[in-house]
Amino acid sequence: MGDKAQTHHPGAAGRALTADQPASVRNVVLVGHSGSGKTTLVEALALTAGAVNRAGRVEDGGTVSDYDDIEHRQQRSVQLSLAPVGWDGIKVNLLDTPGYADFVGELRAGLRAADAALFVVSASDGVDGSTRMVWEECAAVGMPRAIVITHLESARADFEEMTRTCAEAFGGDDPDAVLPLYLPLRGPEGPDGHAPVTGLVGLLSQKLFDYSTGERKESEPGEDQLPDIEEARNRLIEGIIAESEDETLMDRYLGGEQVDIKTLVEDLERAVARGSFFPVLAAAPAAEGARQGLGTIELLELITGGFPTPFEHPLPGVTTIGGERRELKPCDTGGPLVAEVVKTSSDPYVGRISLVRVFSGTLRPDQTVHVSGHGLADRGHEDHDVDEKVGALSMPFGKQQRPVTHAVAGDLVCVAKLGRAETGDTLSAKDDPLLMEPWQMPDPLLPLAIHAHSKADEDKLSQGLARLVAEDPTMRLEQNQDTHQVVLWCLGEAHADVALERLRSRYGVQVDVVPHKVSLRETFANRATGRGRHVKQSGGHGQYAICEIEVEPLPGGSGIEFVDKVVGGAVPRQFIPSVEKGIRAQAAKGVAAGYPLVDVRVTLRDGKAHSVDSSDAAFQTAAALALREAAADAKIHLLEPVAEVSVLVGDDYVGAVMSDLSSRRGRLLGTEQVGTGRTLIRAEVPEFEIGRYAVDLRSLSHGTARFDRSYARHEPMPPQIAERIREQAGDDG
């Protein structure tokens, strides 16, 4: 960490890296808001580690971050990507995640695959609410974290002020757990009055690291520079000692004893690895033609020396296919194979590629594995248990895949040709099938109704959608039986845009977006009677059936109840089921605006039959006519679905969110405090009013609120809205 001998062995540009033991692997996920500089930082680290050349290119001419044409078109990351680099004999798997909230599913996959997190914070933009929320998620599971401040070249950049901001945002009750390891050194002011950052000073080592020439040069500070860092250095040392396992160290230090730098570095690394101390560093990309970006060596030293090995990552819960708990050693290369698909993508030349984290055992090419997928049936993913042969194993370098011979427990690897494996699936031994407890995935709450653009697209739509949701478990596919719409449930507008683009460009399916329909119902508001007469004598076999019914409303959720109260055989017994069938068929079609009729009791009171001309079909028709006549004489309510909505929001936005819910015809059910500074608001809101709530809430709360929804019931719609719906139904008819 700036205090060790600089003997490292960077990986050659484009060379695939293979780890032979878990101790030589570090899995690090980069987290931060969109535009904070995560992808640029990955490229800078790859350049310093020698994974790319001075122009930032790998051997095929692309950059280490070249993954998806959609990302280039949208000018932002939309998916999780892996960039492996080598440093000091350690393989570092850098997992770059999208910063935009619509792709939080990719972020969660990155958190699952990683053993530590690097929070990237822009010095010009600060810490946003969504980044704080991810920090809290990491804190809840004890994931080790460090902070990198970028964009120091900005005129508004102030490293010291941003460090204080990070301590307030991330430090919680202990802001001294968030402290810088280095301070930036600025060069002379330019014509604009801005002094660029040219190097760093190590607070522990008291060494200067000058990056102004494009390569790091180490020197001793002048006597006049030491007082400037003394306060920050003392605070850092006290912060490290406070986390030391040696309880006597603080007393000795306060008593005037000089603590050995080696001891401090070892205590620092242990505190970082166990997630109790969160160092702050600075980084900047290399200038054109330069070999090293500012702070990249220090960052790689922290990752390899201070971040935990996969041995220290708790193994997620593992069970047999039947649900019996299995206890496994963490990261045992010789143990049973347990691996997890954390991302699925399609390559136009190779086909499906699965990014896999190996948690136990060793994965090899041409190995037959058991693929288990459970627990995502509600998102269009069928449970499955199949055996598949593993294809080639590789590591990504830009758009190229470099072959590797194996992947040990703790490592990440790309697996080709797993035709049935989907994101979240478990890979295990064929003769010992196991299942990993899935990670929490956000619920997609923005509906996107689509239909095929042409007949040719219609033929390909089903397969394209199946492949789309197989890659992205945060997307849910719904074939709505009530509205007859195909609906893709997404996390937001950007997520929906990417889904449509992938359908078009990757799977060759053009679709049109149509207005999303809400599943309405109809019911009787009062008791009514109806008589259905179906009598036809027009040569040949005639038709004769008469039904007299009574309809009365029932409580919500009752469905259709049919009662036979015919006496004296007015309707022969063999035609009673025909009457019920006709009633239910007409109820499914609706009686007023074309929506299904529910929550009524239909009683057959009387009728007439003919010994020759009565038939099943005739009584079905007469029953339908009777129900329509009863509806004509009754008041019919249109019922709309109502959802119970729970919104978790920062206290600063509670008033705005409650006011917004009220404007959506919402009924407040209650609020409760959740932790510090958060409130859970529960309300019932008509689904008509929350079609775009995923987008609107994000805007209202500046990305800091979350919500979930569940169906509560159908209830009568306000008359003026119901009338408008009936008019629209009439126009459509």
C-alpha positions in Angstrom: 0.0 0.0 0.0 2.7 2.4 -1.0 4.9 1.1 1.8 6.1 -2.2 0.3 8.9 -3.0 -2.0 7.8 -2.5 -5.6 8.2 -6.0 -7.0 5.2 -6.8 -9.1 4.6 -9.0 -12.1 1.9 -7.5 -14.3 0.2 -9.6 -16.8 1.2 -9.3 -20.4 -1.3 -7.5 -22.7 -4.0 -9.9 -23.8 -2.7 -12.9 -22.0 -5.3 -15.0 -20.2 -4.7 -15.3 -16.5 -5.2 -18.6 -14.7 -5.2 -19.0 -10.9 -4.1 -22.3 -9.4 -5.2 -21.6 -5.8 -7.9 -19.4 -4.2 -5.3 -17.4 -2.2 -4.0 -15.9 -5.5 -7.4 -14.5 -6.5 -9.1 -11.2 -5.6 -12.7 -10.6 -6.8 -13.5 -6.9 -6.6 -16.7 -5.2 -7.7 -16.7 -1.5 -8.7 -19.7 0.4 -7.5 -20.7 4.0 -8.0 -23.3 6.3 -9.7 -23.4 6.7 -13.5 -20.5 8.9 -14.6 -18.4 8.4 -11.6 -15.6 6.9 -13.7 -15.8 3.1 -12.9 -15.1 2.0 -16.5 -12.3 4.5 -16.9 -10.7 3.3 -13.7 -10.9 -0.3 -14.8 -9.0 0.7 -18.0 -6.4 2.6 -16.0 -5.8 -0.4 -13.7 -5.5 -2.7 -16.7 -3.0 -0.3 -18.3 -0.9 -0.2 -15.1 -1.1 -4.0 -14.7 0.1 -4.5 -18.3 -3.2 -6.1 -19.4 -3.4 -3.5 -22.2 -0.7 -1.5 -24.1 0.0 2.3 -23.7 -2.8 3.1 -26.1 -5.2 1.3 -23.8 -5.7 -1.5 -26.4 -5.7 -5.3 -26.1 -4.2 -7.4 -28.9 -7.3 -7.4 -31.0 -7.3 -3.6 -31.2 -10.2 -3.1 -28.8 -10.1 -1.7 -25.3 -10.5 -3.8 -22.1 -14.0 -2.4 -21.7 -15.3 -3.2 -25.2 -18.2 -5.5 -24.5 -21.5 -4.5 -26.0 -22.5 -2.4 -29.0 -25.5 -1.2 -27.0 -23.2 0.4 -24.4 -21.4 2.2 -27.2 -24.6 3.5 -28.6 -26.0 4.6 -25.2 -22.7 5.9 -23.9 -23.1 4.1 -20.6 -22.6 0.7 -19.0 -25.7 -1.4 -19.1 -24.3 -4.8 -18.0 -21.9 -6.4 -15.6 -18.4 -6.9 -17.2 -15.3 -8.7 -16.1 -11.7 -7.5 -16.6 -9.0 -9.8 -15.2 -5.6 -8.3 -14.5 -2.4 -9.6 -12.8 -0.5 -7.8 -10.0 2.2 -9.1 -7.7 1.4 -12.7 -8.5 -2.3 -12.2 -7.8 -5.1 -12.5 -10.3 -7.5 -9.5 -9.8 -11.0 -10.0 -11.3 -12.4 -6.5 -11.7 -16.2 -6.5 -12.0 -17.4 -3.3 -13.6 -21.1 -2.6 -12.8 -23.5 -0.1 -14.4 -24.2 3.0 -12.2 -27.7 3.7 -13.5 -30.5 2.5 -11.3 -32.3 0.6 -14.1 -29.5 -1.9 -14.1 -29.3 -2.6 -10.4 -29.8 -6.3 -11.2 -26.3 -6.3 -12.8 -24.9 -4.6 -9.7 -26.4 -7.3 -7.5 -24.9 -10.0 -9.6 -21.5 -8.2 -9.3 -21.9 -8.1 -5.5 -22.7 -11.8 -5.5 -19.6 -12.7 -7.5 -17.2 -10.4 -5.5 -15.4 -10.7 -2.2 -14.9 -6.9 -1.8 -16.3 -3.7 -3.2 -14.5 -0.6 -4.5 -16.8 2.5 -4.2 -16.0 5.0 -7.0 -16.9 8.6 -6.0 -16.6 11.6 -8.3 -14.9 14.5 -6.7 -17.1 16.9 -8.7 -20.4 15.1 -8.1 -20.2 13.7 -4.6 -22.1 10.8 -3.1 -25.7 10.2 -4.3 -28.5 8.4 -2.5 -28.4 5.2 -4.5 -24.6 4.8 -3.7 -25.4 5.2 0.0 -28.1 2.5 -0.3 -25.6 0.0 -1.9 -23.1 0.8 0.9 -25.7 -0.2 3.4 -26.4 -3.4 1.5 -22.6 -4.2 1.7 -22.5 -3.3 5.4 -25.4 -5.6 6.1 -23.4 -8.6 4.9 -20.0 -7.3 6.1 -18.4 -7.0 2.7 -15.0 -5.2 2.8 -15.0 -1.9 1.1 -12.7 0.9 0.0 -13.4 4.3 -1.6 -11.7 5.8 -4.7 -12.1 9.4 -5.4 -12.0 10.2 -9.2 -12.3 13.3 -11.4 -9.6 15.2 -9.4 -8.9 17.1 -12.5 -12.2 18.9 -12.2 -12.0 22.6 -11.2 -14.5 21.9 -8.4 -12.5 18.9 -7.1 -11.6 19.1 -3.4 -10.1 15.8 -2.1 -10.2 16.8 1.5 -13.8 18.0 1.4 -14.9 14.9 -0.5 -13.1 12.7 2.1 -15.1 14.4 4.8 -18.3 13.8 2.7 -17.5 10.1 2.4 -16.9 9.8 6.1 -20.3 11.4 6.8 -22.1 9.3 4.2 -20.3 5.9 4.9 -18.9 6.2 8.4 -22.1 5.9 10.3 -21.3 6.0 14.0 -17.6 5.8 13.3 -16.4 8.4 10.8 -12.8 7.6 11.8 -13.3 4.3 10.0 -13.3 6.2 6.7 -9.8 7.9 6.3 -7.4 8.6 3.4 -4.2 6.6 3.0 -2.7 9.2 0.6 -3.1 12.9 0.0 -3.0 14.4 -3.5 0.0 16.6 -4.5 -0.8 19.5 -6.8 1.5 21.0 -9.3 1.8 24.7 -10.2 -1.3 26.6 -11.1 -2.1 26.8 -14.8 -3.5 29.9 -16.7 -7.0 29.1 -15.4 -5.8 29.2 -11.8 -6.3 25.4 -11.4 -3.5 23.4 -9.9 -3.5 19.8 -11.4 -2.9 16.8 -9.2 0.5 15.4 -10.1 1.2 12.8 -7.4 0.4 11.4 -4.0 2.0 11.4 -0.5 1.7 8.2 1.5 0.6 9.1 5.0 2.1 6.0 6.6 5.3 5.8 4.6 5.7 9.6 4.3 6.9 9.0 0.7 6.1 11.2 -2.3 4.9 9.4 -5.4 5.2 11.6 -8.5 3.1 10.6 -11.6 3.8 13.8 -13.6 6.0 11.9 -16.1 3.5 9.1 -16.8 5.3 6.6 -14.5 5.5 6.6 -10.7 8.6 8.0 -9.2 9.3 7.8 -5.5 11.1 10.4 -3.4 11.4 11.7 0.1 9.4 14.8 1.1 11.0 18.0 2.1 11.1 19.1 5.7 8.6 21.9 4.9 6.1 19.3 3.5 5.9 17.1 6.6 3.9 19.4 8.8 1.2 19.6 6.1 0.5 15.8 6.5 1.1 15.4 10.2 -2.5 15.8 11.3 -3.9 13.5 8.7 -1.2 10.9 9.4 -1.8 10.9 13.1 -5.5 10.5 12.6 -4.9 7.6 10.2 -2.6 5.9 12.6 -5.1 6.3 15.5 -7.8 4.9 13.2 -5.8 1.9 12.3 -4.7 1.2 15.9 -8.3 1.5 17.0 -9.1 -1.5 14.8 -6.0 -3.5 15.8 -6.3 -6.9 17.4 -3.5 -5.8 19.8 -5.5 -4.1 22.5 -2.4 -2.7 24.1 -1.2 -0.9 21.0 -3.3 2.3 21.5 -2.1 2.8 25.1 1.5 2.3 23.9 1.0 4.7 21.0 -0.6 7.4 23.2 2.2 6.9 25.7 4.7 8.0 23.0 5.8 4.7 21.6 6.6 4.8 17.9 4.6 2.0 16.2 6.5 0.2 13.5 5.2 0.9 9.9 5.1 -2.8 9.1 2.8 -3.4 12.1 0.5 -0.6 11.0 0.3 -1.9 7.4 -0.5 -5.4 8.7 -3.2 -4.1 11.0 -4.6 -2.0 8.2 -4.8 -4.9 5.9 -6.6 -7.1 8.5 -9.1 -4.3 9.3 -9.8 -3.8 5.6 -10.2 -7.5 4.9 -12.7 -7.9 7.8 -14.7 -4.9 6.7 -14.2 -2.7 9.8 -11.9 0.0 8.1 -12.6 1.7 4.8 -9.6 3.5 3.3 -10.0 6.4 0.9 -7.7 6.6 -2.2 -7.4 8.9 -5.2 -7.1 7.8 -8.8 -6.9 9.3 -12.3 -6.5 7.8 -15.8 -3.1 7.9 -17.4 -2.4 10.8 -19.8 -2.1 9.9 -23.5 1.0 7.7 -24.0 1.7 7.4 -20.3 2.2 4.0 -18.7 0.5 4.5 -15.3 -2.5 6.5 -14.1 -2.2 8.4 -10.9 -3.0 6.2 -7.8 -3.4 3.0 -9.8 -0.3 1.3 -8.3 -1.5 2.2 -4.8 -5.0 0.9 -5.6 -3.6 -2.4 -6.9 -1.5 -2.7 -3.8 -4.6 -2.2 -1.6 -6.6 -4.8 -3.6 -3.9 -7.5 -3.5 -2.7 -6.8 0.1 -5.8 -5.6 1.9 -8.8 -7.1 0.2 -9.8 -10.6 1.3 -9.1 -13.8 -0.5 -12.0 -16.0 -1.5 -11.3 -18.2 1.5 -12.7 -15.3 3.7 -16.0 -15.1 1.7 -18.8 -16.9 3.5 -20.3 -19.6 1.2 -24.0 -18.9 0.3 -26.4 -21.6 1.6 -26.2 -24.9 -0.3 -28.8 -27.6 -0.3 -29.5 -30.8 -2.2 -32.1 -30.7 -5.0 -34.6 -32.0 -2.4 -33.8 -29.2 0.0 -31.5 -30.9 2.5 -28.8 -28.6 3.9 -25.2 -29.3 2.9 -22.3 -28.0 4.8 -19.2 -27.4 2.6 -15.7 -26.1 3.3 -15.4 -22.6 1.9 -13.3 -22.4 -1.3 -12.2 -26.1 -1.2 -10.6 -26.8 -4.6 -10.9 -30.5 -4.0 -14.4 -30.4 -2.7 -17.8 -31.0 -4.5 -18.3 -28.7 -7.5 -20.5 -25.8 -6.7 -20.6 -22.9 -9.1 -23.1 -20.2 -10.0 -24.0 -18.4 -13.2 -23.9 -14.7 -12.3 -24.4 -13.5 -15.8 -25.6 -14.8 -19.1 -24.9 -13.2 -22.5 -25.0 -14.1 -26.2 -22.1 -13.8 -28.6 -23.0 -13.7 -32.3 -20.1 -16.1 -33.0 -19.8 -18.3 -29.9 -23.4 -18.4 -28.8 -24.4 -18.3 -25.1 -21.7 -17.4 -22.7 -22.1 -17.9 -18.9 -20.0 -15.9 -16.5 -19.6 -18.3 -13.5 -18.2 -17.9 -10.0 -16.8 -21.1 -8.7 -17.4 -21.5 -4.9 -16.2 -25.1 -4.4 -14.3 -27.6 -6.4 -12.6 -27.1 -9.8 -14.4 -26.5 -13.1 -12.8 -27.9 -16.3 -13.7 -27.9 -20.0 -15.7 -30.8 -21.4 -16.9 -31.7 -17.9 -20.5 -32.8 -17.6 -22.3 -30.8 -14.9 -25.8 -30.7 -13.4 -27.6 -27.4 -14.0 -30.2 -26.5 -11.4 -32.5 -23.5 -11.7 -35.2 -23.0 -9.1 -37.2 -20.2 -7.6 -37.8 -17.8 -10.5 -41.0 -19.2 -11.9 -42.8 -15.9 -11.2 -40.5 -14.2 -13.7 -41.0 -16.6 -16.7 -38.2 -19.0 -15.7 -39.3 -22.6 -15.4 -37.6 -24.7 -12.7 -35.2 -27.1 -14.3 -32.7 -29.8 -13.5 -30.6 -30.9 -16.5 -27.2 -32.3 -17.2 -25.0 -30.4 -19.7 -21.5 -30.6 -21.0 -19.3 -27.6 -20.3 -17.8 -26.1 -23.4 -14.6 -24.1 -23.5 -13.5 -22.0 -20.5 -12.1 -18.6 -21.1 -11.4 -15.2 -19.7 -12.5 -12.0 -21.4 -10.1 -9.4 -22.8 -12.2 -6.8 -24.6 -14.4 -8.6 -27.1 -12.0 -11.6 -27.2 -12.2 -14.7 -25.1 -8.8 -16.1 -24.1 -8.9 -19.9 -23.4 -8.0 -21.2 -19.9 -7.5 -24.8 -18.7 -9.5 -24.7 -15.5 -11.1 -22.5 -12.9 -10.5 -23.2 -9.2 -12.8 -22.4 -6.3 -12.8 -18.7 -5.7 -12.2 -17.8 -9.4 -14.5 -16.4 -12.1 -14.6 -17.8 -15.6 -16.6 -17.7 -18.8 -18.2 -20.9 -19.9 -19.4 -21.5 -23.5 -22.3 -23.5 -24.8 -24.4 -24.1 -21.6 -27.6 -24.1 -23.6 -30.0 -24.4 -20.7 -28.1 -22.5 -17.9 -29.6 -19.2 -17.0 -28.5 -16.4 -14.7 -28.8 -17.6 -11.1 -28.5 -21.3 -11.9 -26.2 -23.6 -9.9 -23.6 -25.8 -11.6 -22.6 -28.9 -9.7 -21.3 -32.5 -10.2 -23.5 -34.8 -12.3 -23.5 -37.4 -9.5 -23.9 -34.9 -6.6 -26.4 -32.3 -7.8 -26.7 -29.3 -5.5 -28.5 -26.0 -5.3 -27.3 -22.6 -4.1 -29.5 -20.1 -2.3 -30.3 -17.4 -4.8 -29.3 -13.8 -4.3 -31.9 -11.1 -3.9 -33.0 -9.6 -7.2 -35.0 -6.5 -7.5 -38.6 -6.8 -8.7 -39.3 -5.3 -12.1 -42.2 -2.9 -11.7 -42.5 -1.0 -15.0 -44.8 -2.8 -17.5 -43.9 -2.8 -21.3 -46.7 -4.2 -23.4 -45.5 -5.3 -26.9 -46.6 -7.2 -29.9 -44.8 -8.4 -33.0 -44.3 -5.9 -35.8 -45.0 -8.4 -38.5 -45.8 -12.0 -39.1 -42.1 -12.8 -39.5 -41.4 -11.2 -36.2 -44.3 -13.1 -34.6 -42.7 -16.4 -35.5 -39.5 -15.4 -33.7 -40.9 -13.5 -30.8 -41.4 -16.3 -28.4 -37.9 -17.6 -28.7 -36.4 -14.1 -28.6 -38.3 -13.3 -25.4 -37.3 -16.6 -23.8 -33.6 -15.9 -24.4 -34.0 -12.3 -23.2 -35.4 -13.3 -19.8 -32.9 -16.2 -19.5 -30.1 -13.6 -19.6 -31.8 -11.1 -17.3 -33.6 -12.4 -14.3 -34.6 -8.8 -13.3 -37.0 -8.9 -16.3 -40.3 -10.7 -16.0 -42.3 -12.0 -18.9 -46.1 -12.1 -18.5 -48.7 -13.5 -20.9 -51.7 -11.8 -19.5 -54.8 -14.0 -19.9 -57.2 -11.2 -19.2 -55.9 -8.5 -21.5 -54.3 -10.9 -24.0 -51.1 -8.8 -23.9 -47.5 -9.8 -23.9 -45.9 -7.8 -21.1 -42.2 -7.4 -20.3 -41.8 -6.1 -16.7 -38.7 -3.9 -16.5 -36.8 -1.9 -13.8 -37.2 1.4 -15.7 -37.2 3.1 -19.1 -33.5 2.6 -19.8 -33.9 -1.1 -18.9 -36.9 -1.3 -21.3 -34.9 0.5 -24.1 -32.1 -2.0 -23.8 -34.5 -5.0 -23.9 -36.1 -3.7 -27.1 -32.7 -3.0 -28.6 -31.5 -6.5 -27.8 -34.6 -8.1 -29.3 -34.0 -6.2 -32.5 -30.2 -6.3 -32.9 -29.4 -9.6 -31.1 -32.4 -11.8 -31.9 -33.8 -10.1 -35.0 -37.2 -9.4 -33.6 -38.9 -6.1 -34.2 -41.8 -5.3 -31.8 -44.2 -2.4 -31.3 -44.9 -1.0 -27.9 -48.6 -0.6 -27.1 -50.4 1.0 -24.1 -50.4 -1.4 -21.2 -53.9 -2.5 -20.2 -55.1 -3.0 -16.6 -57.2 -6.1 -15.9 -60.6 -4.7 -15.2 -63.7 -6.6 -14.0 -67.5 -6.1 -14.0 -70.0 -6.9 -11.3 -73.7 -6.3 -10.5 -74.3 -3.5 -8.0 -77.9 -4.7 -7.3 -80.2 -7.7 -7.7 -81.7 -8.2 -11.2 -83.6 -10.8 -13.2 -83.3 -11.8 -16.8 -85.1 -14.1 -19.2 -83.3 -15.7 -22.1 -85.4 -17.1 -25.0 -83.8 -18.9 -27.8 -86.4 -20.3 -30.1 -85.8 -21.0 -33.8 -87.9 -23.0 -36.2 -86.5 -22.6 -39.7 -86.7 -26.0 -41.3 -84.8 -29.1 -40.2 -83.9 -29.5 -36.6 -85.1 -26.5 -34.5 -83.7 -24.9 -31.4 -85.7 -24.3 -28.2 -84.6 -23.1 -24.8 -85.9 -20.6 -22.3 -84.1 -19.6 -19.0 -85.2 -17.3 -16.2 -82.5 -16.3 -13.9 -81.9 -14.0 -10.9 -78.5 -12.3 -10.4 -77.3 -10.8 -7.1 -74.0 -9.3 -6.0 -71.5 -11.2 -3.8 -68.6 -10.0 -1.7 -65.3 -9.3 -3.5 -63.3 -12.4 -4.4 -66.4 -14.7 -4.7 -66.1 -15.3 -8.4 -69.2 -16.7 -10.1 -71.6 -18.9 -8.1 -74.3 -20.8 -9.9 -77.4 -22.1 -8.1 -80.1 -24.4 -9.5 -83.6 -23.8 -8.0 -85.7 -25.1 -10.8 -88.7 -27.2 -9.7 -90.9 -29.6 -11.5 -88.4 -30.4 -14.2 -89.1 -27.1 -16.2 -85.5 -27.4 -17.3 -84.5 -31.1 -17.7 -81.6 -32.2 -15.5 -79.4 -32.9 -18.4 -79.5 -29.2 -19.5 -78.7 -27.7 -16.1 -74.9 -27.9 -16.8 -75.5 -26.3 -20.2 -77.2 -23.3 -18.5 -74.2 -23.0 -16.1 -71.8 -23.3 -19.0 -73.6 -20.6 -20.9 -73.6 -18.3 -17.9 -69.9 -18.7 -17.3 -69.0 -18.2 -20.9 -71.0 -15.0 -21.1 -69.5 -13.9 -17.7 -66.0 -14.3 -19.1 -66.9 -12.1 -22.1 -68.5 -9.4 -19.8 -71.9 -7.8 -19.9 -71.2 -4.1 -20.1 -67.8 -3.0 -21.4 -66.3 -6.4 -22.3 -64.5 -7.2 -19.1 -65.0 -10.4 -17.1 -68.0 -10.5 -14.8 -67.2 -11.6 -11.2 -68.6 -11.7 -7.7 -72.2 -12.6 -8.5 -74.6 -15.4 -7.7 -76.7 -16.5 -10.6 -79.8 -18.6 -9.7 -81.7 -20.5 -12.3 -85.4 -20.1 -11.3 -87.4 -21.4 -14.2 -87.4 -22.3 -17.9 -88.9 -24.3 -20.6 -87.7 -27.1 -22.9 -89.0 -28.9 -26.0 -88.9 -32.6 -26.2 -87.3 -32.6 -29.7 -85.7 -29.1 -30.3 -84.0 -28.5 -27.0 -80.2 -29.0 -26.9 -77.0 -28.3 -25.0 -76.2 -25.4 -27.4 -79.6 -23.9 -27.2 -79.6 -23.7 -23.4 -76.1 -22.3 -23.5 -77.3 -19.5 -25.8 -80.5 -18.9 -23.7 -78.5 -18.6 -20.5 -76.1 -16.1 -22.1 -79.1 -14.0 -23.3 -80.7 -14.1 -19.8 -77.5 -12.8 -18.2 -77.3 -10.0 -20.8 -80.9 -9.0 -20.1 -80.4 -9.0 -16.4 -77.4 -6.7 -16.9 -79.4 -4.3 -19.0 -81.8 -3.8 -16.1 -79.1 -3.5 -13.4 -76.4 -1.1 -12.4 -73.1 -2.5 -13.4 -69.9 -1.5 -11.6 -66.5 -1.5 -13.3 -64.0 -3.0 -10.9 -60.3 -1.9 -11.1 -57.4 -3.7 -9.4 -56.0 -2.1 -6.3 -52.4 -2.7 -5.2 -50.9 -2.5 -1.8 -47.8 -0.4 -2.2 -44.9 -0.2 0.3 -42.4 2.7 -0.3 -39.1 2.9 1.6 -38.0 6.5 1.4 -35.6 8.9 3.2 -37.3 11.1 5.7 -36.5 14.1 3.6 -38.9 12.9 0.9 -41.7 11.4 3.1 -44.0 14.4 2.6 -43.6 14.6 -1.2 -44.2 10.8 -1.6 -47.3 10.8 0.6 -48.7 13.8 -1.3 -48.0 12.1 -4.6 -49.7 8.9 -3.5 -52.8 10.9 -2.5 -52.8 12.5 -6.0 -53.0 9.0 -7.4 -56.2 8.2 -5.5 -54.1 6.4 -2.9 -55.3 5.6 0.6 -52.6 5.8 3.3 -52.5 2.7 5.5 -49.7 3.8 7.8 -46.0 4.7 8.2 -43.2 3.3 10.3 -39.6 4.2 11.0 -37.0 1.8 9.5 -33.5 2.3 10.8 -32.1 5.8 10.8 -33.5 8.4 8.5 -35.8 6.0 6.6 -39.6 5.7 6.6 -41.8 2.9 5.2 -45.1 4.2 3.8 -47.9 1.7 3.1 -50.8 2.7 1.0 -53.5 1.2 -1.3 -53.4 2.7 -4.8 -55.4 1.7 -8.0 -53.2 0.0 -10.5 -54.4 2.5 -13.1 -52.4 5.2 -11.3 -49.1 3.4 -10.8 -48.2 2.1 -14.2 -45.2 4.4 -14.4 -44.6 4.7 -10.6 -41.1 3.1 -10.9 -40.0 6.0 -13.1 -41.9 8.7 -11.2 -40.8 7.7 -7.7 -37.2 7.6 -8.8 -37.5 11.2 -10.0 -39.4 12.3 -6.9 -36.9 10.9 -4.5 -33.7 11.5 -6.5 -33.2 7.7 -6.8 -33.2 7.1 -3.0 -36.6 5.4 -2.7 -37.7 1.8 -3.3 -41.2 0.3 -3.5 -42.9 -3.0 -3.9 -46.5 -3.8 -4.8 -48.8 -6.7 -4.4 -52.4 -7.2 -5.6 -54.9 -6.5 -2.9 -58.3 -6.8 -4.6 -60.7 -5.3 -7.3 -63.0 -2.6 -6.2 -65.5 -0.3 -7.9 -64.0 2.5 -10.0 -65.2 6.1 -9.6 -68.2 6.7 -11.8 -66.6 9.4 -14.0 -63.6 7.3 -14.7 -65.7 4.2 -15.3 -67.9 6.1 -17.8 -64.8 7.2 -19.7 -63.6 3.6 -19.9 -67.0 2.5 -21.2 -66.9 5.1 -23.9 -63.4 4.0 -24.9 -64.6 0.4 -25.0 -67.5 1.5 -27.2 -65.2 3.4 -29.6 -62.9 0.4 -29.8 -65.9 -1.8 -30.6 
